Amino acid sequence: MPVSPQKYQQAVALLHQGQYDKGIEQLLALQRVDPRDPNVANALGKGYAETGRYEQAIYQVEKCLALNPNDHVAAGNLIHMMGLAGKKKESIARAEQLLPRFRGSPQFVLVTGAAYAAIGRYMDAKKLLDHFLANIGIDPIMVQYTGTIYLNLGMLRESVETYRRTVAMMPGDSTALGLLAGTLNYAPWADPAESLEIHKAFGRAIAAGRAPVDPLSFPNDPDPDRKIRVALISPDFRGHPVSRFVEAIFRHYDRAKVHLTGIYMYPNDDAVTKELSELCDQWRTIRTSKPGIIAGVVSETRPDVLVELSGLTANSPLFSMSPRLAPVQVSAIGYPHTTGMTDIDYRIVDSRTDPPGIADRFAVERLARIDPCFLCYTPRQMPPVGPGKAAENGWVTFGSFNKITKYTDEAFALWSRILERSPGSRLLIKTAALDCEDVMEQMKRRLEAVGIARDRVDLAGVQDRPEDHLAMYNRIDIALDTFPYNGTTTTCEALLMGVPVIGLEGTTHAGRVGVSLLHAAGMSEYLASTPEEYVEKAVALAARSGELGTLRPQIRQRLLASALCDGPAYAARWQGAVRSMWQDWCARKRGI
């Protein structure tokens, strides 16, 4: 018996509304009526995926594809869901089986490219996209994703130009504008005024076509001194760098004054997720990126203050925060620039990352400064601090463990001067993208272009366990920070493992995070204000190679005793800033 179209639409509508259990129940009833309906199977796959039941999702989408072998949407969903289930290599094998059938489908090609990228096969992804664009047609989303592949290959200029092309192809598209704005944070040549305007354009695109919500229209009780409801929303409450900097808030907030809700929006959980979920008053998990579903969950938590922790990065909740969802909306921790959104009222920074007066001109939000540092680092693993390699090897090893997007030719040029003036020294670069042989070869060519010979460089990719990653710091003697986008987690990790970090003071938030971290850690002696001083400090420290081993345990001790790791004090400052934001809203609400 054929499935009733009306009942099918009712079931799908329930999924769209976030009523997953009811929707899935109705779809299963329809599947019993007609087990061979491919649309029901595909809808069930989506419903299961958006509730984290990936094995059931895969089963249903495979069934849909068996019933309708030419369904390119189901084929793309299948590869995506296999990735969500952690079957990354299996998803590529299945994609390659299906590729001859769906090579002309931009959606399927994009999903397959993303599957390649997920395991570091960036060149395979690029070849696939290039083939489509050259032989099938120009698809703006595919051009856009090519920009992302360039970025992951460390090809910053090509990425920026590709994103500019995408913005021209899709004027007013929030995703295209967000990708361009976010990528300009890495570019040494970026114009601050233009970057601000692109962020503002992103903000306008997010708000376009949506009726604004007056922050004073919320019915929240405007008592400035009552216990306030604060919700933190992020896709990064997991084994992600952001979790290292948000943990102090979860652990040390004042439960008598704040009701804290964590809203986690990501397909998978891990041990960190479980730990954070047990530290707050309320926890909600969202497996979908649909703004309507996210808005509904946030509304149910009834926040006075909603704090997002991602900015213009992957899986960000920003797309759901206009129209606004709370009386006070804040951006913090995860992004080094303005959101460009007038619906975000505040951004939490400090006086070193964003000097008063100067930085305020480049922010749409009001800047709330919590000094001495807008961050607090909570180590999770602490392997023993090794002696370093200088004494054993007879030479100094410089190193950097940052994302490939942060490695600029301008930084490499200074590193070349440092190596040249430090006899016998070597350079170790570790970044996830180096698991790809093509990326490794390209990195070697970039270093050679600034005079760093291949035989003076060691390159490394991902370590499977966090403790193995941290232990890699025992292979370097001096860390060199990247610029104009500084390291954050990597700087904290290096100091934790006893490795001094040479930093260069920049002009943007991204380029001044190192200033804030080193000052907060009590190690500003490693901070340079000019490129020349950066070279001099690195060379002078290398000349003291005999002392580096004894410095290492001292550096860890200084870090752990510093403001940068003082969780209770940080949580109190952070909570005070949020309270001030709430009091300001209350005053306006009461017409004071």
C-alpha positions as CSV (number, residue, x, y, z in Angstrom):
1,M,0.0,0.0,0.0
2,P,1.5,3.4,-0.9
3,V,2.3,5.8,1.9
4,S,-0.1,8.7,2.4
5,P,1.7,11.9,1.2
6,Q,-0.1,13.9,3.9
7,K,1.0,11.6,6.7
8,Y,4.6,11.6,5.3
9,Q,4.6,15.4,5.3
10,Q,3.3,15.5,8.8
11,A,6.1,13.2,10.0
12,V,8.7,15.3,8.3
13,A,7.3,18.5,9.8
14,L,7.7,17.0,13.2
15,L,11.4,16.4,12.5
16,H,11.8,20.0,11.3
17,Q,10.2,21.2,14.6
18,G,12.7,19.1,16.6
19,Q,10.0,16.6,17.7
20,Y,12.3,13.8,16.7
21,D,10.8,10.9,18.7
22,K,7.3,11.6,17.4
23,G,8.5,12.1,13.8
24,I,10.6,8.9,13.8
25,E,7.7,6.9,15.3
26,Q,5.4,8.1,12.6
27,L,7.9,7.4,9.9
28,L,8.5,3.9,11.2
29,A,4.7,3.3,11.0
30,L,4.7,4.5,7.4
31,Q,7.7,2.2,6.6
32,R,5.6,-0.7,7.9
33,V,2.9,0.3,5.5
34,D,5.3,0.4,2.5
35,P,8.8,-0.9,3.3
36,R,9.9,0.1,-0.2
37,D,9.3,3.8,0.0
38,P,12.7,5.5,-0.4
39,N,11.6,8.9,0.8
40,V,10.5,7.4,4.2
41,A,13.8,5.6,4.5
42,N,15.8,8.8,3.7
43,A,13.7,10.9,6.2
44,L,14.3,8.2,8.9
45,G,18.0,8.4,8.2
46,K,18.0,12.2,8.8
47,G,15.9,11.9,11.9
48,Y,18.3,9.3,13.4
49,A,21.3,11.3,12.4
50,E,20.0,14.4,14.1
51,T,19.5,12.5,17.3
52,G,23.0,10.9,17.3
53,R,21.9,7.4,16.2
54,Y,24.2,7.1,13.4
55,E,24.2,3.3,12.8
56,Q,20.4,3.4,12.3
57,A,20.8,6.5,10.1
58,I,23.3,4.7,7.9
59,Y,21.1,1.6,7.6
60,Q,18.1,3.7,6.5
61,V,20.0,5.8,4.0
62,E,21.6,2.6,2.5
63,K,18.1,1.3,2.2
64,C,16.9,4.4,0.4
65,L,19.8,4.2,-2.0
66,A,19.1,0.6,-2.7
67,L,15.5,1.5,-3.5
68,N,16.5,4.5,-5.6
69,P,20.0,4.0,-6.9
70,N,20.2,7.4,-8.6
71,D,19.3,9.5,-5.5
72,H,22.4,11.7,-5.3
73,V,21.0,13.4,-2.1
74,A,20.8,10.1,-0.3
75,A,24.2,9.1,-1.6
76,G,25.7,12.3,-0.1
77,N,23.8,11.8,3.1
78,L,25.2,8.3,3.4
79,I,28.8,9.5,3.1
80,H,28.2,12.3,5.6
81,M,26.6,10.0,8.1
82,M,29.3,7.5,7.9
83,G,31.8,10.3,8.8
84,L,29.6,11.3,11.8
85,A,29.6,7.7,12.9
86,G,33.5,7.8,13.0
87,K,33.8,5.6,10.0
88,K,36.0,8.0,8.1
89,K,38.0,5.5,6.1
90,E,35.0,3.4,5.4
91,S,33.1,6.5,4.2
92,I,35.8,7.2,1.6
93,A,35.8,3.6,0.3
94,R,32.0,3.9,-0.1
95,A,32.3,7.3,-1.7
96,E,34.8,6.0,-4.2
97,Q,32.4,3.1,-5.1
98,L,29.6,5.6,-5.7
99,L,31.6,8.3,-7.4
100,P,31.3,7.0,-11.0
101,R,27.5,7.2,-10.6
102,F,27.4,10.6,-9.0
103,R,30.4,12.5,-10.4
104,G,28.1,15.1,-11.9
105,S,26.4,15.8,-8.5
106,P,27.9,18.9,-6.8
107,Q,26.5,17.8,-3.5
108,F,28.0,14.3,-3.7
109,V,31.4,15.7,-4.9
110,L,31.4,18.2,-2.0
111,V,30.6,15.5,0.6
112,T,33.3,13.2,-0.9
113,G,35.8,16.1,-0.8
114,A,35.0,16.7,2.8
115,A,35.5,13.0,3.6
116,Y,39.0,13.2,2.0
117,A,39.8,16.4,4.0
118,A,38.6,14.8,7.2
119,I,41.6,12.4,7.1
120,G,44.0,14.9,5.7
121,R,43.9,13.9,2.1
122,Y,43.6,17.5,1.0
123,M,45.2,17.1,-2.4
124,D,42.7,14.3,-3.3
125,A,39.9,16.6,-2.3
126,K,41.3,19.4,-4.4
127,K,41.7,17.2,-7.4
128,L,38.1,16.1,-7.1
129,L,36.8,19.6,-6.9
130,D,39.1,20.8,-9.7
131,H,37.9,18.0,-12.0
132,F,34.2,19.0,-11.4
133,L,34.8,22.7,-11.9
134,A,36.8,22.1,-15.1
135,N,34.6,19.4,-16.6
136,I,31.1,19.7,-15.1
137,G,30.4,23.3,-14.3
138,I,31.1,26.2,-12.0
139,D,29.3,25.8,-8.7
140,P,29.7,28.6,-6.2
141,I,29.6,26.3,-3.2
142,M,32.3,24.1,-4.7
143,V,34.5,27.2,-5.4
144,Q,34.0,28.2,-1.8
145,Y,35.0,24.8,-0.5
146,T,38.1,24.9,-2.7
147,G,39.1,28.0,-0.7
148,T,38.8,25.9,2.5
149,I,41.0,23.2,0.9
150,Y,43.6,25.9,0.0
151,L,43.5,27.1,3.7
152,N,44.1,23.6,5.0
153,L,47.0,23.2,2.6
154,G,48.6,26.4,4.0
155,M,48.0,28.3,0.8
156,L,46.7,31.4,2.4
157,R,46.8,33.8,-0.5
158,E,45.0,31.4,-2.8
159,S,42.4,30.8,-0.1
160,V,41.7,34.5,0.4
161,E,41.4,35.1,-3.3
162,T,39.1,32.1,-3.7
163,Y,36.9,33.4,-0.9
164,R,36.8,36.8,-2.5
165,R,35.7,35.2,-5.7
166,T,32.9,33.3,-3.8
167,V,31.7,36.5,-2.2
168,A,31.5,38.1,-5.7
169,M,29.5,35.0,-7.0
170,M,27.1,35.1,-4.0
171,P,26.8,38.7,-2.8
172,G,25.3,38.9,0.6
173,D,25.8,35.2,1.5
174,S,26.6,35.0,5.2
175,T,28.7,31.8,4.9
176,A,30.9,33.2,2.1
177,L,31.4,36.5,4.0
178,G,32.2,34.6,7.2
179,L,34.8,32.5,5.6
180,L,36.5,35.5,4.0
181,A,36.4,37.5,7.2
182,G,37.7,34.6,9.3
183,T,40.6,33.9,6.9
184,L,41.8,37.5,6.8
185,N,42.7,37.1,10.5
186,Y,45.7,35.0,9.3
187,A,46.8,37.3,6.6
188,P,49.8,39.6,7.3
189,W,48.7,41.9,4.4
190,A,45.1,42.3,5.6
191,D,43.8,45.8,5.9
192,P,42.1,46.3,9.3
193,A,39.5,48.6,8.0
194,E,38.5,46.3,5.2
195,S,38.5,43.3,7.6
196,L,36.1,45.2,9.9
197,E,33.8,46.0,6.9
198,I,33.7,42.4,5.8
199,H,32.8,41.3,9.4
200,K,30.0,44.0,9.4
201,A,28.8,42.7,6.0
202,F,28.6,39.2,7.6
203,G,26.6,40.6,10.4
204,R,24.2,42.3,8.0
205,A,23.8,39.1,6.0
206,I,23.0,37.1,9.2
207,A,20.3,39.6,10.1
208,A,18.9,40.1,6.5
209,G,15.2,39.4,6.1
210,R,14.6,38.8,9.8
211,A,12.6,41.1,12.0
212,P,14.9,42.5,14.8
213,V,14.1,41.6,18.4
214,D,14.4,44.5,20.9
215,P,16.6,43.3,23.8
216,L,14.3,45.1,26.2
217,S,11.3,43.1,24.9
218,F,12.3,40.0,26.9
219,P,10.2,39.4,30.1
220,N,13.1,38.5,32.3
221,D,12.9,39.9,35.8
222,P,15.1,43.0,35.8
223,D,16.5,42.5,39.2
224,P,20.2,43.4,38.9
225,D,21.2,41.5,42.0
226,R,19.2,38.3,41.7
227,K,20.7,34.9,40.7
228,I,21.1,35.1,36.9
229,R,20.7,32.5,34.3
230,V,23.8,32.2,32.1
231,A,24.0,29.8,29.1
232,L,27.2,28.9,27.4
233,I,26.6,27.6,23.8
234,S,29.4,26.0,21.8
235,P,30.2,23.0,19.5
236,D,33.5,22.7,21.3
237,F,32.7,21.2,24.7
238,R,34.8,18.2,23.9
239,G,38.5,17.4,23.3
240,H,38.9,20.8,21.6
241,P,41.2,23.7,22.6
242,V,38.2,25.9,23.6
243,S,37.4,23.4,26.4
244,R,40.8,24.0,28.0
245,F,39.8,27.7,28.4
246,V,36.2,27.4,29.4
247,E,36.7,24.7,32.1
248,A,37.6,27.2,34.8
249,I,34.2,28.8,34.4
250,F,32.4,25.5,34.7
251,R,34.4,24.5,37.7
252,H,34.5,27.7,39.7
253,Y,31.4,29.8,39.1
254,D,29.4,30.8,42.1
255,R,26.4,28.6,42.2
256,A,24.7,30.9,44.7
257,K,24.7,33.8,42.2
258,V,24.7,32.1,38.8
259,H,22.6,29.3,37.3
260,L,24.8,27.9,34.5
261,T,23.6,26.0,31.5
262,G,25.9,24.3,28.9
263,I,24.4,24.0,25.4
264,Y,26.5,21.6,23.3
265,M,25.9,21.5,19.6
266,Y,28.0,18.8,17.9
267,P,27.4,15.3,16.5
268,N,29.5,13.4,19.0
269,D,30.4,13.4,22.7
270,D,33.6,12.4,24.4
271,A,35.1,12.2,27.9
272,V,35.5,16.0,28.1
273,T,31.8,16.4,27.2
274,K,30.8,14.2,30.0
275,E,33.0,15.9,32.5
276,L,31.8,19.4,31.6
277,S,28.2,18.3,31.6
278,E,28.5,17.2,35.2
279,L,29.9,20.6,36.3
280,C,26.9,22.8,35.5
281,D,23.3,23.2,36.6
282,Q,21.8,22.2,33.3
283,W,23.0,20.6,30.1
284,R,21.4,20.4,26.7
285,T,22.7,18.6,23.6
286,I,21.8,19.5,20.0
287,R,22.8,17.3,17.1
288,T,21.6,19.6,14.3
289,S,22.7,23.0,13.0
290,K,19.1,24.1,12.2
291,P,18.7,27.6,13.6
292,G,15.0,27.0,14.5
293,I,15.9,23.9,16.6
294,I,18.8,25.7,18.3
295,A,16.6,28.8,19.0
296,G,14.0,26.5,20.6
297,V,16.4,24.8,22.9
298,V,17.9,28.1,24.0
299,S,14.5,29.5,24.6
300,E,13.7,26.6,26.9
301,T,16.7,27.3,29.0
302,R,15.4,30.9,29.6
303,P,18.8,32.6,29.7
304,D,19.4,36.1,31.0
305,V,22.8,36.1,29.3
306,L,23.7,33.9,26.4
307,V,27.5,33.5,25.7
308,E,28.7,31.9,22.4
309,L,32.3,30.6,22.3
310,S,32.9,30.2,18.5
311,G,32.7,33.4,16.6
312,L,33.1,33.0,12.9
313,T,34.4,29.4,13.1
314,A,33.1,26.0,12.1
315,N,29.7,24.9,13.5
316,S,29.2,28.3,15.1
317,P,25.9,29.2,16.9
318,L,26.1,32.7,15.6
319,F,23.9,31.8,12.7
320,S,21.1,31.2,15.3
321,M,21.6,34.3,17.4
322,S,20.0,36.8,15.0
323,P,17.2,37.6,15.8
324,R,18.5,37.6,19.3
325,L,17.6,34.8,21.7
326,A,18.4,36.4,25.0
327,P,18.3,39.9,26.6
328,V,22.1,40.0,26.7
329,Q,24.3,38.2,24.1
330,V,28.0,37.8,24.3
331,S,30.9,36.4,22.3
332,A,34.0,35.1,24.1
333,I,37.1,33.0,24.0
334,G,36.9,31.3,20.6
335,Y,37.4,34.0,18.0
336,P,39.9,36.9,17.7
337,H,37.8,39.6,16.1
338,T,34.4,41.3,16.1
339,T,31.4,39.1,15.1
340,G,30.1,42.1,13.0
341,M,26.7,41.4,14.5
342,T,24.6,44.1,16.2
343,D,22.7,41.4,18.0
344,I,25.9,40.5,19.9
345,D,26.1,43.1,22.7
346,Y,29.6,42.3,24.2
347,R,32.8,40.6,23.4
348,I,35.1,39.6,26.3
349,V,38.7,40.6,25.8
350,D,41.5,42.2,28.0
351,S,43.5,45.4,27.9
352,R,46.5,43.8,26.3
353,T,44.7,42.0,23.4
354,D,42.5,45.0,22.8
355,P,44.0,48.3,24.1
356,P,41.2,50.7,25.2
357,G,40.4,53.4,22.6
358,I,42.2,51.8,19.7
359,A,40.6,48.4,19.6
360,D,37.1,49.7,20.3
361,R,37.0,51.3,16.8
362,F,37.3,47.8,15.3
363,A,34.5,46.2,17.2
364,V,30.7,46.2,16.6
365,E,30.2,44.9,20.2
366,R,31.1,46.7,23.4
367,L,34.4,45.3,24.6
368,A,34.3,43.9,28.2
369,R,37.9,43.7,29.4
370,I,38.8,41.3,32.2
371,D,42.4,41.8,33.1
372,P,45.1,40.5,33.3
373,C,43.9,38.0,30.7
374,F,40.6,37.1,28.9
375,L,41.6,33.5,29.1
376,C,42.4,30.9,31.8
377,Y,44.2,27.7,30.9
378,T,43.3,24.5,32.6
379,P,45.8,21.6,31.8
380,R,44.2,18.2,31.4
381,Q,47.4,16.0,31.0
382,M,50.8,16.9,32.5
383,P,53.5,14.5,31.3
384,P,56.8,14.8,33.0
385,V,58.9,17.8,31.9
386,G,61.9,16.5,30.0
387,P,65.4,18.0,30.0
388,G,65.1,19.1,26.4
389,K,67.5,18.1,23.7
390,A,70.1,20.9,23.7
391,A,72.4,19.3,26.2
392,E,72.1,15.9,24.6
393,N,72.4,17.0,21.0
394,G,74.8,19.8,21.3
395,W,72.5,22.1,19.4
396,V,69.2,23.9,20.0
397,T,65.9,22.8,18.4
398,F,63.4,25.5,17.7
399,G,59.8,24.4,17.3
400,S,56.2,25.4,16.6
401,F,53.1,23.2,16.9
402,N,50.4,25.5,15.5
403,K,47.7,25.1,12.9
404,I,49.0,25.2,9.3
405,T,46.9,28.3,8.7
406,K,49.0,30.2,11.1
407,Y,52.3,29.6,9.3
408,T,53.1,32.6,7.2
409,D,56.1,33.2,4.9
410,E,56.8,36.3,6.9
411,A,57.3,34.2,10.0
412,F,59.3,31.7,8.1
413,A,61.6,34.5,6.9
414,L,62.4,35.5,10.6
415,W,62.9,31.8,11.5
416,S,65.4,31.5,8.8
417,R,67.4,34.4,10.2
418,I,67.2,32.8,13.7
419,L,68.5,29.5,12.4
420,E,71.3,31.2,10.4
421,R,72.5,32.9,13.6
422,S,72.2,29.9,15.8
423,P,75.0,27.4,14.7
424,G,73.8,23.8,14.3
425,S,70.2,24.6,15.3
426,R,67.2,22.8,13.9
427,L,63.5,23.5,13.4
428,L,60.7,21.1,14.3
429,I,57.2,22.0,12.9
430,K,54.3,19.9,14.0
431,T,50.8,20.4,12.6
432,A,47.9,18.0,11.7
433,A,48.0,18.8,8.0
434,L,51.5,17.4,7.8
435,D,50.0,13.9,7.8
436,C,49.4,14.6,4.1
437,E,52.6,14.0,2.1
438,D,51.7,16.7,-0.4
439,V,51.3,19.2,2.4
440,M,54.7,18.1,3.8
441,E,56.4,18.6,0.5
442,Q,54.8,22.0,0.0
443,M,55.9,23.0,3.5
444,K,59.5,22.0,2.7
445,R,59.4,24.1,-0.5
446,R,58.1,27.1,1.4
447,L,60.9,26.8,4.0
448,E,63.5,26.4,1.2
449,A,62.2,29.6,-0.4
450,V,63.3,31.6,2.6
451,G,66.6,29.9,3.0
452,I,65.8,27.0,5.5
453,A,67.4,23.9,4.1
454,R,65.5,20.6,4.2
455,D,68.1,18.9,6.3
456,R,67.6,21.4,9.1
457,V,63.9,20.7,9.4
458,D,61.8,18.0,11.0
459,L,58.1,17.8,10.2
460,A,55.5,15.9,12.2
461,G,51.7,15.4,12.1
462,V,49.1,14.3,14.6
463,Q,49.8,12.1,17.6
464,D,47.0,9.7,18.5
465,R,46.9,10.5,22.2
466,P,47.0,13.9,23.9
467,E,49.8,12.9,26.2
468,D,51.9,11.9,23.2
469,H,51.3,15.3,21.7
470,L,52.4,17.0,24.9
471,A,55.5,14.8,25.1
472,M,56.6,16.1,21.7
473,Y,57.4,19.3,23.4
474,N,60.3,17.5,25.0
475,R,61.9,17.4,21.6
476,I,62.2,21.2,21.3
477,D,64.2,23.7,23.4
478,I,62.6,27.0,22.3
479,A,59.2,27.6,20.8
480,L,58.7,30.2,18.2
481,D,55.2,31.8,18.1
482,T,53.4,32.4,14.9
483,F,52.3,35.8,13.6
484,P,50.2,37.7,12.7
485,Y,47.9,35.1,14.3
486,N,49.5,33.9,17.5
487,G,49.2,30.5,19.0
488,T,47.0,30.2,22.1
489,T,46.7,26.6,23.2
490,T,50.1,25.8,21.8
491,T,51.7,28.7,23.8
492,C,50.1,27.4,27.0
493,E,51.1,23.8,26.2
494,A,54.7,24.8,25.5
495,L,55.0,26.7,28.8
496,L,53.4,23.7,30.6
497,M,56.1,21.5,29.2
498,G,58.8,23.9,30.3
499,V,59.5,25.3,26.8
500,P,60.1,29.1,26.6
501,V,58.0,30.8,23.9
502,I,59.4,33.7,21.9
503,G,56.4,35.9,20.9
504,L,56.0,39.0,18.7
505,E,53.7,41.8,19.7
506,G,51.2,42.5,16.9
507,T,48.5,45.1,16.3
508,T,45.3,43.0,16.2
509,H,43.6,40.8,18.8
510,A,44.9,37.7,16.9
511,G,48.4,39.2,17.0
512,R,48.3,40.2,20.6
513,V,47.0,37.0,22.3
514,G,50.7,36.1,22.9
515,V,51.2,39.5,24.6
516,S,48.3,38.7,27.0
517,L,49.4,35.1,27.6
518,L,53.0,35.8,28.3
519,H,52.3,38.7,30.6
520,A,49.6,36.7,32.5
521,A,52.1,33.8,32.8
522,G,54.7,36.2,34.3
523,M,57.1,35.6,31.3
524,S,57.0,38.8,29.4
525,E,60.8,38.6,29.0
526,Y,60.2,36.3,26.1
527,L,58.0,38.9,24.3
528,A,59.4,41.1,21.5
529,S,57.9,44.3,20.2
530,T,59.6,44.3,16.8
531,P,60.7,41.6,14.3
532,E,64.4,42.5,14.9
533,E,63.9,42.0,18.7
534,Y,62.1,38.7,18.0
535,V,65.2,37.4,16.2
536,E,67.5,38.8,18.9
537,K,65.6,37.2,21.8
538,A,65.5,33.8,20.1
539,V,69.2,33.9,19.2
540,A,70.2,35.1,22.7
541,L,68.2,32.4,24.3
542,A,69.7,29.8,22.1
543,A,73.2,31.0,23.0
544,R,72.3,30.0,26.6
545,S,71.7,26.4,25.6
546,G,73.4,25.0,28.7
547,E,70.7,26.7,30.9
548,L,67.6,25.6,29.0
549,G,67.3,22.2,30.7
550,T,67.3,23.7,34.1
551,L,64.8,26.4,33.1
552,R,62.2,23.9,32.0
553,P,60.8,22.8,35.4
554,Q,60.8,26.4,36.5
555,I,58.8,27.5,33.5
556,R,56.1,24.9,34.3
557,Q,56.0,26.0,38.0
558,R,55.8,29.7,37.1
559,L,52.9,29.0,34.6
560,L,50.9,26.9,37.1
561,A,51.3,29.5,39.8
562,S,50.4,32.4,37.5
563,A,47.2,34.3,36.8
564,L,46.9,32.4,33.6
565,C,46.1,29.2,35.5
566,D,44.2,30.7,38.5
567,G,40.8,29.2,37.8
568,P,38.9,30.6,40.9
569,A,40.2,34.2,40.4
570,Y,39.4,34.0,36.6
571,A,35.9,32.7,37.2
572,A,35.2,35.5,39.6
573,R,36.4,38.2,37.2
574,W,34.4,36.5,34.3
575,Q,31.3,36.3,36.5
576,G,31.8,39.9,37.5
577,A,31.9,41.0,33.9
578,V,28.7,39.1,33.1
579,R,27.0,40.6,36.1
580,S,27.9,44.1,34.9
581,M,26.4,43.3,31.5
582,W,23.2,42.1,33.2
583,Q,23.0,45.1,35.5
584,D,23.3,47.4,32.5
585,W,20.3,45.6,30.8
586,C,18.3,45.8,34.0
587,A,18.9,49.6,34.3
588,R,17.8,50.1,30.7
589,K,14.8,47.8,31.2
590,R,13.7,49.8,34.3
591,G,14.3,53.1,32.5
592,I,17.0,54.1,35.0
